[in-house]
Amino acid sequence: MKILTLSLAFLFLIITTQAQNQSKVFDSKTLQSNILKMERMYSIYLPEGYESSELTYPVLYLLHPAGPFNTIPNQQSWYYYGGLKQYLDKAIESGEITPMIVVTPDANFVTKRISYWNDPEGDFNFEDFFFEEFIPYIENNYRCRTERDSRALAGASLGGAAVVQYIQHQPEKFSVACALAGAVRKYDYDYLRKRYPNVSERKLMDWYKPYDVFAYYENLPDDTESSIRLYISCGDDDHLSPNNVMLHTVLKRKNINHEFRIQNGAHDWSYWRSVTPEFIKYISDSFCK
């Protein structure tokens, strides 16, 4: 009986240790935002060994898209539609990528819209929340490496546009950025008035200036050096492919180093899943340098 008890205790210890060593995704965590005056949800991937060690890890801030049709875009999207955990687990185990923490904030403004901007009506300043509250919260509550070289930013669609905009606004925060099918566009009143019908055209024009990535890069001096490794990818059947080609053209003309891919695919999770290994590897290689 004593031997059986010891055997069961040993088996329980093995199971407990294995459970602690496994990677985990928490897809409905919350924090209270004073800036947004509401609770914000986020998901977080903790790599294998996180709970059983005192190691610190680089962090990827991964932004979700605003679609596509027939999906529910939120902090869970990269796991439900993108199969992200399965890829990360296999790639980390094989040594293809370095272990990392991956965090996705929910950018839904209740049922009104999805936005990564400081909106012109002043009722949803998500960009301020992201930099002033969200990143500090993650770095204070998880074992993150906090130096710039261990912080990455990536996103798809509207999240991809935010990637390009954020690295312009705060380039000191990230060492590497990946924009997938970024919804980048010049000032487009017809598009913006549908999102903000109560805002005048004059106010929209002034408000959008910091988010016009084309104007930003076009106004830079030639041969401007960038310390951020930038990766841009878009499907050839994506309605946003002309916008992404135009962004690549501007960057190329200014001799700003970046990687650009046009590959077979549309504006959907099938395409974003297909390029996940490449863009995550691009980020991991930056972390390891």
Backbone as CSV, one residue per row, in Angstrom:
resi,resn,N_x,N_y,N_z,CA_x,CA_y,CA_z,C_x,C_y,C_z
1,MET,0.833,-1.211,0.000,0.000,0.000,0.000,0.869,1.264,0.000
2,LYS,1.960,1.197,0.786,2.865,2.344,0.849,3.513,2.587,-0.511
3,ILE,3.885,1.485,-1.191,4.492,1.612,-2.506,3.506,2.213,-3.492
4,LEU,2.236,1.791,-3.418,1.201,2.317,-4.307,0.997,3.808,-4.070
5,THR,0.995,4.195,-2.795,0.808,5.612,-2.451,1.951,6.456,-2.997
6,LEU,3.187,5.939,-2.842,4.350,6.658,-3.356,4.313,6.749,-4.873
7,SER,3.880,5.659,-5.530,3.789,5.636,-6.990,2.776,6.656,-7.484
8,LEU,1.629,6.711,-6.810,0.597,7.681,-7.199,1.084,9.109,-6.978
9,ALA,1.789,9.332,-5.892,2.321,10.676,-5.612,3.345,11.081,-6.667
10,PHE,4.195,10.115,-7.058,5.202,10.392,-8.088,4.543,10.692,-9.431
11,LEU,3.491,9.915,-9.750,2.757,10.133,-10.999,2.091,11.504,-10.999
12,PHE,1.523,11.874,-9.860,0.883,13.198,-9.751,1.911,14.309,-9.938
13,LEU,3.127,14.106,-9.393,4.191,15.105,-9.536,4.594,15.258,-10.995
14,ILE,4.699,14.118,-11.696,5.052,14.166,-13.117,4.001,14.914,-13.918
15,ILE,2.721,14.585,-13.673,1.618,15.226,-14.406,1.592,16.719,-14.119
16,THR,1.781,17.075,-12.831,1.770,18.493,-12.450,2.914,19.246,-13.107
17,THR,4.097,18.640,-13.130,5.266,19.276,-13.747,5.058,19.459,-15.238
18,GLN,4.513,18.429,-15.894,4.252,18.525,-17.331,3.248,19.633,-17.627
19,ALA,2.210,19.739,-16.791,1.191,20.779,-16.991,1.796,22.170,-16.854
20,GLN,2.723,22.301,-15.874,3.359,23.598,-15.670,4.278,23.958,-16.835
21,ASN,4.874,22.951,-17.455,5.811,23.195,-18.544,5.122,23.502,-19.863
22,GLN,3.866,23.112,-20.015,3.172,23.301,-21.282,2.889,24.775,-21.549
23,SER,2.843,25.113,-22.842,2.451,26.483,-23.207,0.982,26.689,-22.875
24,LYS,0.603,27.930,-22.704,-0.788,28.241,-22.362,-1.245,29.481,-23.117
25,VAL,-2.524,29.489,-23.474,-3.176,30.676,-24.017,-4.314,31.058,-23.085
26,PHE,-4.292,32.287,-22.621,-5.414,32.851,-21.863,-6.063,33.868,-22.793
27,ASP,-7.260,33.561,-23.291,-7.826,34.382,-24.366,-8.892,35.368,-23.918
28,SER,-9.126,35.471,-22.611,-10.159,36.401,-22.131,-9.710,37.120,-20.862
29,LYS,-8.456,37.491,-20.805,-7.960,38.261,-19.668,-8.463,39.703,-19.772
30,THR,-8.500,40.408,-18.665,-9.015,41.784,-18.666,-8.111,42.712,-17.862
31,LEU,-8.191,43.994,-18.220,-7.612,45.048,-17.403,-8.519,46.259,-17.497
32,GLN,-8.506,47.071,-16.478,-9.324,48.279,-16.452,-8.536,49.432,-17.050
33,SER,-9.152,50.120,-18.020,-8.493,51.253,-18.655,-9.097,52.559,-18.157
34,ASN,-8.260,53.414,-17.596,-8.716,54.744,-17.207,-8.878,55.645,-18.423
35,ILE,-8.061,55.424,-19.437,-8.137,56.246,-20.644,-9.421,55.960,-21.416
36,LEU,-9.753,54.687,-21.579,-10.959,54.312,-22.332,-12.208,54.293,-21.455
37,LYS,-11.992,54.352,-20.130,-13.099,54.338,-19.163,-13.952,53.080,-19.317
38,MET,-13.276,51.979,-19.518,-13.966,50.692,-19.640,-12.942,49.579,-19.464
39,GLU,-13.458,48.380,-19.287,-12.596,47.221,-19.190,-12.167,46.783,-20.576
40,ARG,-10.911,46.362,-20.689,-10.374,45.885,-21.970,-9.994,44.413,-21.837
41,MET,-10.340,43.638,-22.854,-9.941,42.236,-22.885,-8.670,42.075,-23.712
42,TYR,-7.916,41.031,-23.412,-6.738,40.712,-24.205,-6.477,39.209,-24.098
43,SER,-5.720,38.708,-25.056,-5.251,37.324,-24.998,-3.749,37.329,-24.834
44,ILE,-3.236,36.259,-24.239,-1.786,36.157,-24.070,-1.349,34.708,-24.215
45,TYR,-0.287,34.525,-24.986,0.357,33.219,-25.150,1.616,33.208,-24.310
46,LEU,1.714,32.208,-23.416,2.910,32.026,-22.594,3.590,30.743,-23.047
47,PRO,4.852,30.809,-23.456,5.503,29.638,-24.048,5.764,28.533,-23.034
48,GLU,6.053,27.366,-23.550,6.387,26.222,-22.703,7.531,26.584,-21.756
49,GLY,7.348,26.230,-20.488,8.372,26.508,-19.487,8.193,27.818,-18.753
50,TYR,7.239,28.643,-19.197,7.066,29.953,-18.548,6.743,29.796,-17.066
51,GLU,5.822,28.880,-16.742,5.364,28.751,-15.357,6.352,28.008,-14.469
52,SER,7.301,27.308,-15.059,8.238,26.512,-14.254,9.642,27.108,-14.236
53,SER,9.774,28.346,-14.688,11.095,28.974,-14.716,10.975,30.432,-14.290
54,GLU,12.120,31.073,-14.229,12.167,32.509,-13.936,12.700,33.275,-15.141
55,LEU,12.691,32.642,-16.305,13.202,33.279,-17.518,12.344,34.466,-17.922
56,THR,12.958,35.414,-18.608,12.209,36.509,-19.225,12.166,36.280,-20.731
57,TYR,11.161,36.866,-21.387,10.914,36.561,-22.792,10.675,37.835,-23.604
58,PRO,11.061,37.802,-24.893,10.667,38.896,-25.791,9.169,38.847,-26.019
59,VAL,8.612,39.966,-26.459,7.159,40.070,-26.593,6.768,40.533,-27.994
60,LEU,5.791,39.850,-28.549,5.154,40.274,-29.793,3.774,40.807,-29.474
61,TYR,3.529,42.064,-29.798,2.197,42.655,-29.690,1.524,42.459,-31.048
62,LEU,0.527,41.601,-31.084,-0.090,41.156,-32.330,-1.522,41.686,-32.414
63,LEU,-1.787,42.540,-33.395,-3.083,43.209,-33.513,-4.008,42.425,-34.436
64,HIS,-5.267,42.327,-34.044,-6.239,41.570,-34.837,-6.851,42.437,-35.935
65,PRO,-7.415,41.825,-36.979,-8.059,42.592,-38.053,-9.450,43.058,-37.632
66,ALA,-10.108,43.798,-38.519,-11.488,44.236,-38.284,-12.478,43.326,-38.998
67,GLY,-12.037,42.256,-39.532,-12.855,41.303,-40.277,-12.074,40.017,-40.398
68,PRO,-12.247,39.297,-41.501,-13.146,39.570,-42.631,-14.581,39.133,-42.353
69,PHE,-15.399,39.181,-43.402,-16.816,38.861,-43.295,-17.006,37.457,-42.717
70,ASN,-18.038,37.322,-41.899,-18.388,36.038,-41.269,-17.376,35.571,-40.227
71,THR,-16.617,36.485,-39.668,-15.750,36.166,-38.536,-16.065,37.140,-37.404
72,ILE,-15.598,36.801,-36.206,-15.762,37.680,-35.047,-14.387,38.205,-34.680
73,PRO,-14.062,39.423,-35.101,-12.715,39.959,-34.841,-12.569,40.475,-33.413
74,ASN,-11.638,39.888,-32.691,-11.339,40.342,-31.333,-10.009,39.743,-30.888
75,GLN,-9.739,39.785,-29.601,-8.448,39.312,-29.081,-8.249,37.807,-29.261
76,GLN,-9.306,37.078,-29.590,-9.202,35.629,-29.752,-8.951,35.203,-31.203
77,SER,-9.045,36.139,-32.134,-9.048,35.806,-33.564,-7.816,35.029,-34.015
78,TRP,-6.643,35.444,-33.559,-5.408,34.796,-34.018,-5.331,33.338,-33.580
79,TYR,-6.081,32.958,-32.558,-6.090,31.569,-32.101,-7.250,30.793,-32.719
80,TYR,-8.427,31.414,-32.796,-9.605,30.718,-33.329,-9.534,30.543,-34.836
81,TYR,-9.091,31.578,-35.541,-9.040,31.531,-37.004,-7.619,31.329,-37.531
82,GLY,-6.637,31.800,-36.772,-5.260,31.773,-37.260,-4.452,30.558,-36.849
83,GLY,-4.992,29.735,-35.939,-4.254,28.564,-35.495,-2.891,28.896,-34.898
84,LEU,-2.813,30.034,-34.218,-1.506,30.547,-33.800,-0.822,29.669,-32.756
85,LYS,-1.570,29.169,-31.782,-0.940,28.376,-30.723,-0.274,27.127,-31.292
86,GLN,-0.958,26.442,-32.207,-0.394,25.215,-32.775,0.919,25.514,-33.501
87,TYR,0.932,26.625,-34.256,2.170,26.981,-34.958,3.276,27.330,-33.970
88,LEU,2.985,28.185,-32.999,4.007,28.615,-32.050,4.592,27.427,-31.291
89,ASP,3.724,26.532,-30.826,4.199,25.373,-30.076,5.195,24.552,-30.895
90,LYS,4.825,24.255,-32.134,5.690,23.421,-32.981,6.985,24.136,-33.349
91,ALA,6.872,25.412,-33.692,8.063,26.162,-34.121,9.033,26.377,-32.972
92,ILE,8.526,26.614,-31.764,9.399,26.776,-30.596,10.043,25.445,-30.233
93,GLU,9.257,24.376,-30.244,9.785,23.055,-29.892,10.883,22.611,-30.858
94,SER,10.715,22.933,-32.148,11.694,22.516,-33.154,12.922,23.424,-33.183
95,GLY,12.849,24.549,-32.491,13.952,25.496,-32.503,13.920,26.456,-33.678
96,GLU,12.830,26.420,-34.438,12.712,27.319,-35.594,12.625,28.772,-35.158
97,ILE,11.936,29.015,-34.047,11.815,30.374,-33.518,12.166,30.367,-32.038
98,THR,12.511,31.521,-31.537,12.830,31.652,-30.123,11.543,31.712,-29.303
99,PRO,11.531,31.182,-28.086,10.334,31.312,-27.238,9.983,32.781,-27.021
100,MET,8.713,33.095,-27.094,8.261,34.480,-26.938,6.872,34.523,-26.323
101,ILE,6.545,35.651,-25.756,5.182,35.945,-25.301,4.475,36.672,-26.431
102,VAL,3.207,36.323,-26.663,2.424,36.998,-27.707,1.148,37.540,-27.071
103,VAL,0.885,38.824,-27.291,-0.250,39.485,-26.655,-1.112,40.178,-27.703
104,THR,-2.434,40.028,-27.587,-3.362,40.694,-28.500,-4.448,41.425,-27.714
105,PRO,-4.521,42.750,-27.819,-5.602,43.490,-27.163,-6.856,43.508,-28.039
106,ASP,-8.007,43.583,-27.402,-9.268,43.714,-28.137,-9.474,45.179,-28.507
107,ALA,-9.681,45.447,-29.798,-9.832,46.831,-30.274,-11.280,47.164,-30.613
108,ASN,-12.225,46.387,-30.119,-13.641,46.686,-30.347,-14.109,47.803,-29.423
109,PHE,-14.748,48.808,-30.006,-15.365,49.879,-29.226,-16.830,49.502,-29.044
110,VAL,-17.077,48.662,-28.047,-18.408,48.103,-27.792,-18.932,47.532,-29.117
111,THR,-20.086,48.001,-29.593,-20.617,47.510,-30.880,-20.501,48.572,-31.976
112,LYS,-19.818,49.677,-31.694,-19.781,50.782,-32.653,-18.821,50.517,-33.813
113,ARG,-17.603,50.121,-33.496,-16.579,49.940,-34.527,-15.336,49.339,-33.889
114,ILE,-14.387,48.978,-34.736,-13.066,48.567,-34.291,-12.098,49.678,-34.666
115,SER,-11.261,50.077,-33.725,-10.355,51.185,-34.005,-9.086,51.065,-33.184
116,TYR,-7.963,51.311,-33.848,-6.669,51.389,-33.165,-6.202,52.834,-33.040
117,TRP,-7.055,53.771,-33.452,-6.682,55.170,-33.458,-7.158,55.875,-32.200
118,ASN,-6.705,57.116,-32.035,-7.371,58.050,-31.133,-8.480,58.690,-31.952
119,ASP,-9.693,58.223,-31.774,-10.781,58.597,-32.666,-11.126,60.091,-32.600
120,PRO,-11.613,60.644,-33.710,-11.809,62.101,-33.793,-12.888,62.643,-32.866
121,GLU,-13.790,61.790,-32.415,-14.835,62.256,-31.490,-14.362,62.246,-30.042
122,GLY,-13.150,61.729,-29.811,-12.583,61.751,-28.467,-13.172,60.743,-27.508
123,ASP,-13.945,59.782,-28.036,-14.615,58.830,-27.155,-13.923,57.470,-27.104
124,PHE,-12.856,57.282,-27.879,-12.166,55.993,-27.890,-10.714,56.218,-28.316
125,ASN,-9.878,56.586,-27.353,-8.477,56.882,-27.644,-7.634,55.619,-27.454
126,PHE,-7.789,54.703,-28.408,-7.145,53.402,-28.265,-5.627,53.501,-28.340
127,GLU,-5.103,54.360,-29.197,-3.649,54.470,-29.317,-3.018,54.906,-28.002
128,ASP,-3.633,55.868,-27.330,-3.125,56.286,-26.019,-3.187,55.126,-25.032
129,PHE,-4.298,54.403,-25.040,-4.435,53.240,-24.161,-3.331,52.225,-24.434
130,PHE,-3.055,51.955,-25.695,-2.079,50.932,-26.065,-0.693,51.264,-25.524
131,PHE,-0.263,52.495,-25.720,1.092,52.866,-25.320,1.205,53.256,-23.846
132,GLU,0.202,53.912,-23.315,0.311,54.442,-21.960,-0.168,53.476,-20.886
133,GLU,-1.068,52.552,-21.255,-1.606,51.627,-20.262,-1.319,50.167,-20.582
134,PHE,-1.562,49.768,-21.833,-1.511,48.338,-22.147,-0.087,47.778,-22.094
135,ILE,0.843,48.394,-22.824,2.215,47.886,-22.811,2.798,47.919,-21.395
136,PRO,2.664,49.023,-20.642,3.181,48.997,-19.266,2.523,47.919,-18.400
137,TYR,1.232,47.691,-18.597,0.544,46.653,-17.813,1.133,45.275,-18.103
138,ILE,1.322,44.955,-19.384,1.879,43.655,-19.761,3.290,43.506,-19.200
139,GLU,4.085,44.538,-19.322,5.477,44.451,-18.865,5.586,44.401,-17.345
140,ASN,4.598,44.915,-16.635,4.614,44.881,-15.174,4.022,43.599,-14.606
141,ASN,3.248,42.872,-15.402,2.534,41.702,-14.885,3.019,40.371,-15.451
142,TYR,3.898,40.420,-16.442,4.459,39.202,-17.018,5.975,39.373,-17.144
143,ARG,6.669,38.254,-17.243,8.126,38.310,-17.282,8.587,38.620,-18.705
144,CYS,8.467,39.868,-19.045,8.819,40.353,-20.380,10.188,41.022,-20.345
145,ARG,10.929,40.845,-21.405,12.100,41.688,-21.613,11.597,43.046,-22.073
146,THR,12.098,44.080,-21.493,11.525,45.403,-21.732,12.370,46.299,-22.626
147,GLU,13.528,45.797,-23.078,14.331,46.608,-23.983,13.706,46.599,-25.380
148,ARG,13.980,47.620,-26.140,13.395,47.788,-27.470,13.648,46.593,-28.376
149,ASP,14.836,46.012,-28.317,15.197,44.900,-29.198,14.412,43.636,-28.891
150,SER,13.660,43.631,-27.808,12.857,42.459,-27.444,11.362,42.747,-27.547
151,ARG,11.030,43.790,-28.288,9.614,44.170,-28.441,9.284,44.283,-29.920
152,ALA,8.234,43.541,-30.366,7.825,43.521,-31.772,6.359,43.884,-31.896
153,LEU,5.981,44.345,-33.094,4.602,44.722,-33.386,4.203,44.116,-34.722
154,ALA,3.017,43.493,-34.771,2.512,42.927,-36.022,0.993,42.987,-36.010
155,GLY,0.394,42.891,-37.200,-1.064,42.911,-37.279,-1.539,42.707,-38.696
156,ALA,-2.841,42.401,-38.826,-3.448,42.153,-40.131,-4.573,43.141,-40.384
157,SER,-4.719,43.544,-41.635,-5.802,44.416,-42.088,-5.763,45.754,-41.346
158,LEU,-6.811,46.085,-40.599,-6.787,47.337,-39.834,-5.664,47.308,-38.806
159,GLY,-5.405,46.126,-38.249,-4.269,45.967,-37.347,-2.953,46.175,-38.060
160,GLY,-2.883,45.779,-39.342,-1.680,46.005,-40.133,-1.439,47.475,-40.401
161,ALA,-2.520,48.227,-40.644,-2.388,49.675,-40.814,-1.871,50.316,-39.534
162,ALA,-2.407,49.867,-38.392,-1.967,50.416,-37.110,-0.483,50.161,-36.878
163,VAL,0.011,49.022,-37.347,1.437,48.716,-37.213,2.277,49.816,-37.863
164,VAL,1.953,50.159,-39.110,2.735,51.162,-39.837,2.576,52.539,-39.189
165,GLN,1.369,52.834,-38.715,1.132,54.128,-38.078,1.841,54.236,-36.733
166,TYR,1.786,53.174,-35.947,2.391,53.201,-34.616,3.914,53.342,-34.678
167,ILE,4.546,52.677,-35.647,6.012,52.775,-35.704,6.457,54.147,-36.197
168,GLN,5.550,54.877,-36.834,5.853,56.269,-37.182,5.725,57.158,-35.951
169,HIS,4.710,56.895,-35.150,4.440,57.751,-33.995,5.425,57.499,-32.849
170,GLN,5.799,56.226,-32.647,6.692,55.895,-31.535,7.737,54.867,-31.989
171,PRO,8.657,55.276,-32.848,9.646,54.340,-33.391,10.612,53.784,-32.354
172,GLU,10.692,54.447,-31.213,11.619,53.978,-30.182,11.097,52.750,-29.436
173,LYS,9.851,52.383,-29.662,9.240,51.292,-28.901,9.560,49.909,-29.451
174,PHE,9.714,49.791,-30.780,9.804,48.472,-31.399,11.055,48.357,-32.274
175,SER,11.602,47.133,-32.323,12.752,46.873,-33.179,12.344,46.237,-34.500
176,VAL,11.144,45.636,-34.547,10.700,44.932,-35.743,9.186,45.049,-35.835
177,ALA,8.676,45.178,-37.071,7.243,45.350,-37.283,6.822,44.624,-38.555
178,CYS,5.649,43.989,-38.508,5.132,43.234,-39.658,3.679,43.623,-39.913
179,ALA,3.422,44.123,-41.126,2.082,44.536,-41.521,1.559,43.582,-42.595
180,LEU,0.483,42.879,-42.292,-0.115,41.929,-43.226,-1.383,42.536,-43.805
181,ALA,-1.412,42.706,-45.121,-2.586,43.268,-45.789,-3.065,44.529,-45.082
182,GLY,-2.117,45.402,-44.760,-2.452,46.604,-44.007,-3.475,47.476,-44.719
183,ALA,-4.488,47.907,-43.977,-5.532,48.773,-44.538,-5.035,50.216,-44.563
184,VAL,-3.905,50.413,-45.222,-3.309,51.743,-45.334,-3.972,52.484,-46.491
185,ARG,-4.238,53.743,-46.294,-4.866,54.542,-47.357,-4.567,56.015,-47.138
186,LYS,-4.556,56.745,-48.243,-4.480,58.193,-48.140,-5.805,58.715,-47.599
187,TYR,-5.860,60.011,-47.334,-7.103,60.573,-46.820,-8.244,60.263,-47.778
188,ASP,-9.296,59.659,-47.254,-10.446,59.226,-48.053,-11.713,59.616,-47.295
189,TYR,-12.287,60.746,-47.679,-13.442,61.259,-46.940,-14.630,60.298,-46.993
190,ASP,-14.879,59.698,-48.130,-16.006,58.778,-48.243,-15.864,57.605,-47.281
191,TYR,-14.646,57.100,-47.144,-14.405,55.996,-46.209,-14.568,56.459,-44.765
192,LEU,-13.981,57.602,-44.432,-13.973,58.060,-43.042,-15.342,58.543,-42.571
193,ARG,-16.123,59.136,-43.465,-17.423,59.644,-43.014,-18.386,58.509,-42.673
194,LYS,-18.147,57.314,-43.238,-18.963,56.160,-42.869,-18.631,55.699,-41.454
195,ARG,-17.378,55.846,-41.075,-16.969,55.477,-39.715,-17.351,56.550,-38.700
196,TYR,-17.266,57.818,-39.138,-17.507,58.931,-38.223,-18.503,59.908,-38.851
197,PRO,-19.776,59.535,-38.944,-20.765,60.369,-39.644,-21.052,61.701,-38.959
198,ASN,-20.686,61.831,-37.700,-20.987,63.062,-36.963,-19.816,64.039,-36.919
199,VAL,-18.767,63.735,-37.662,-17.578,64.589,-37.657,-17.477,65.331,-38.981
200,SER,-17.194,66.616,-38.921,-17.126,67.430,-40.135,-15.928,67.032,-40.993
201,GLU,-15.991,67.362,-42.281,-14.907,67.018,-43.188,-13.617,67.737,-42.793
202,ARG,-13.730,68.994,-42.409,-12.541,69.765,-42.010,-11.848,69.111,-40.813
203,LYS,-12.649,68.685,-39.837,-12.066,68.056,-38.658,-11.448,66.711,-39.016
204,LEU,-12.101,65.966,-39.900,-11.554,64.679,-40.320,-10.222,64.850,-41.043
205,MET,-10.130,65.867,-41.879,-8.888,66.122,-42.614,-7.735,66.385,-41.652
206,ASP,-7.976,67.245,-40.668,-6.926,67.571,-39.700,-6.581,66.364,-38.833
207,TRP,-7.612,65.648,-38.403,-7.392,64.500,-37.525,-6.614,63.391,-38.220
208,TYR,-6.822,63.185,-39.513,-6.228,62.047,-40.201,-4.761,62.262,-40.570
209,LYS,-4.285,63.480,-40.505,-2.903,63.761,-40.938,-1.870,62.856,-40.272
210,PRO,-1.924,62.609,-38.961,-0.918,61.720,-38.351,-1.069,60.256,-38.760
211,TYR,-2.199,59.899,-39.357,-2.433,58.497,-39.739,-2.240,58.261,-41.236
212,ASP,-1.890,59.297,-41.975,-1.641,59.152,-43.409,-0.196,58.703,-43.602
213,VAL,0.009,57.388,-43.717,1.371,56.854,-43.784,2.067,57.244,-45.083
214,PHE,1.284,57.436,-46.126,1.884,57.813,-47.408,2.483,59.213,-47.333
215,ALA,1.731,60.158,-46.791,2.236,61.520,-46.651,3.468,61.550,-45.752
216,TYR,3.457,60.744,-44.700,4.597,60.696,-43.780,5.872,60.300,-44.517
217,TYR,5.814,59.180,-45.248,7.018,58.696,-45.925,7.406,59.586,-47.109
218,GLU,6.418,60.115,-47.823,6.722,60.976,-48.967,7.448,62.247,-48.538
219,ASN,7.186,62.692,-47.321,7.808,63.924,-46.835,9.153,63.702,-46.146
220,LEU,9.575,62.450,-46.021,10.881,62.182,-45.432,11.989,62.499,-46.441
221,PRO,13.136,62.912,-45.977,14.280,63.095,-46.889,14.671,61.756,-47.517
222,ASP,15.224,61.787,-48.697,15.708,60.574,-49.341,16.799,59.929,-48.486
223,ASP,16.862,58.591,-48.574,17.878,57.804,-47.859,17.774,57.946,-46.340
224,THR,16.552,58.189,-45.859,16.344,58.232,-44.412,16.577,56.843,-43.826
225,GLU,17.402,56.742,-42.818,17.671,55.453,-42.202,16.589,55.124,-41.181
226,SER,16.158,53.870,-41.183,15.180,53.403,-40.218,15.807,52.320,-39.366
227,SER,15.619,52.409,-38.072,16.176,51.403,-37.159,15.205,50.251,-36.922
228,ILE,14.035,50.321,-37.570,13.025,49.278,-37.406,13.049,48.341,-38.610
229,ARG,13.144,47.051,-38.359,13.037,46.067,-39.435,11.548,45.933,-39.787
230,LEU,11.232,46.208,-41.039,9.830,46.261,-41.468,9.547,45.199,-42.524
231,TYR,8.465,44.466,-42.313,8.023,43.408,-43.224,6.583,43.710,-43.627
232,ILE,6.316,43.718,-44.935,4.978,43.992,-45.466,4.579,42.848,-46.389
233,SER,3.376,42.337,-46.214,2.914,41.224,-47.041,1.436,41.408,-47.359
234,CYS,1.048,41.007,-48.590,-0.349,41.126,-48.996,-0.653,40.102,-50.081
235,GLY,-1.878,39.593,-50.089,-2.286,38.646,-51.112,-2.548,39.341,-52.444
236,ASP,-2.276,38.652,-53.541,-2.453,39.278,-54.857,-3.929,39.499,-55.203
237,ASP,-4.830,38.758,-54.552,-6.264,38.940,-54.787,-6.928,39.806,-53.720
238,ASP,-6.143,40.385,-52.860,-6.641,41.250,-51.797,-7.004,42.616,-52.377
239,HIS,-8.164,43.139,-51.990,-8.566,44.459,-52.488,-7.627,45.561,-52.016
240,LEU,-6.814,45.261,-50.981,-5.862,46.241,-50.479,-4.469,46.093,-51.091
241,SER,-4.308,45.154,-52.025,-2.981,44.961,-52.619,-2.472,46.217,-53.331
242,PRO,-3.311,46.998,-54.054,-2.783,48.239,-54.669,-2.233,49.219,-53.635
243,ASN,-2.913,49.309,-52.483,-2.448,50.210,-51.427,-1.095,49.762,-50.885
244,ASN,-0.941,48.453,-50.711,0.309,47.936,-50.174,1.446,48.053,-51.181
245,VAL,1.134,47.859,-52.463,2.147,48.070,-53.506,2.577,49.532,-53.534
246,MET,1.617,50.427,-53.381,1.931,51.854,-53.370,2.828,52.202,-52.171
247,LEU,2.547,51.609,-51.015,3.398,51.847,-49.846,4.812,51.337,-50.101
248,HIS,4.900,50.145,-50.660,6.222,49.590,-51.009,6.962,50.519,-51.970
249,THR,6.244,51.069,-52.947,6.861,51.952,-53.939,7.428,53.210,-53.289
250,VAL,6.669,53.782,-52.369,7.140,54.980,-51.664,8.378,54.651,-50.837
251,LEU,8.343,53.534,-50.111,9.481,53.140,-49.285,10.716,52.883,-50.149
252,LYS,10.488,52.237,-51.289,11.596,51.943,-52.192,12.204,53.222,-52.745
253,ARG,11.345,54.166,-53.108,11.828,55.427,-53.657,12.646,56.211,-52.634
254,LYS,12.290,56.067,-51.372,13.013,56.761,-50.304,14.200,55.957,-49.777
255,ASN,14.422,54.770,-50.367,15.519,53.890,-49.946,15.418,53.501,-48.478
256,ILE,14.174,53.260,-48.027,13.953,52.795,-46.664,13.913,51.268,-46.686
257,ASN,14.831,50.643,-45.966,14.929,49.184,-45.973,13.649,48.538,-45.451
258,HIS,13.188,47.519,-46.167,12.008,46.762,-45.755,11.929,45.497,-46.599
259,GLU,11.140,44.551,-46.142,10.835,43.347,-46.911,9.408,43.456,-47.413
260,PHE,9.209,43.107,-48.681,7.872,43.229,-49.276,7.513,41.947,-50.008
261,ARG,6.301,41.440,-49.750,5.835,40.211,-50.376,4.435,40.398,-50.951
262,ILE,4.266,40.003,-52.213,2.942,39.802,-52.793,2.877,38.316,-53.146
263,GLN,1.960,37.622,-52.515,1.855,36.186,-52.711,0.408,35.813,-53.017
264,ASN,0.217,34.584,-53.433,-1.121,34.124,-53.783,-2.035,34.148,-52.557
265,GLY,-3.170,34.832,-52.683,-4.088,34.863,-51.555,-5.008,36.065,-51.588
266,ALA,-5.988,36.047,-50.702,-6.991,37.107,-50.613,-6.937,37.749,-49.219
267,HIS,-7.939,38.562,-48.939,-8.012,39.248,-47.644,-8.766,38.348,-46.666
268,ASP,-8.092,37.314,-46.198,-8.776,36.354,-45.333,-7.774,35.603,-44.466
269,TRP,-8.323,34.797,-43.562,-7.479,34.066,-42.623,-6.668,32.976,-43.309
270,SER,-7.140,32.485,-44.423,-6.359,31.489,-45.158,-5.009,32.071,-45.558
271,TYR,-5.018,33.294,-46.035,-3.755,33.937,-46.425,-2.903,34.252,-45.201
272,TRP,-3.505,34.825,-44.162,-2.722,35.214,-42.989,-2.125,33.991,-42.300
273,ARG,-2.848,32.872,-42.292,-2.267,31.638,-41.760,-1.074,31.179,-42.601
274,SER,-1.190,31.346,-43.917,-0.134,30.854,-44.806,1.174,31.621,-44.628
275,VAL,1.097,32.890,-44.229,2.322,33.694,-44.082,2.783,33.795,-42.628
276,THR,2.025,33.190,-41.717,2.406,33.247,-40.308,3.816,32.712,-40.053
277,PRO,4.186,31.544,-40.595,5.561,31.070,-40.337,6.632,32.055,-40.790
278,GLU,6.406,32.712,-41.924,7.431,33.622,-42.433,7.542,34.878,-41.582
279,PHE,6.410,35.487,-41.217,6.537,36.754,-40.491,6.951,36.535,-39.034
280,ILE,6.527,35.408,-38.439,6.977,35.127,-37.073,8.472,34.814,-37.062
281,LYS,8.934,34.089,-38.066,10.371,33.792,-38.168,11.170,35.090,-38.351
282,TYR,10.619,36.006,-39.140,11.258,37.305,-39.347,11.413,38.036,-38.009
283,ILE,10.369,37.978,-37.188,10.410,38.609,-35.867,11.409,37.899,-34.969
284,SER,11.357,36.572,-34.951,12.256,35.796,-34.095,13.719,36.059,-34.440
285,ASP,14.020,36.130,-35.732,15.396,36.398,-36.133,15.861,37.769,-35.633
286,SER,14.932,38.719,-35.603,15.266,40.052,-35.083,15.533,39.993,-33.581
287,PHE,14.717,39.224,-32.859,14.922,39.070,-31.426,16.286,38.468,-31.111
288,CYS,16.712,37.527,-31.960,17.945,36.775,-31.683,19.201,37.551,-32.023
289,LYS,19.072,38.670,-32.716,20.263,39.403,-33.152,20.853,40.207,-31.996
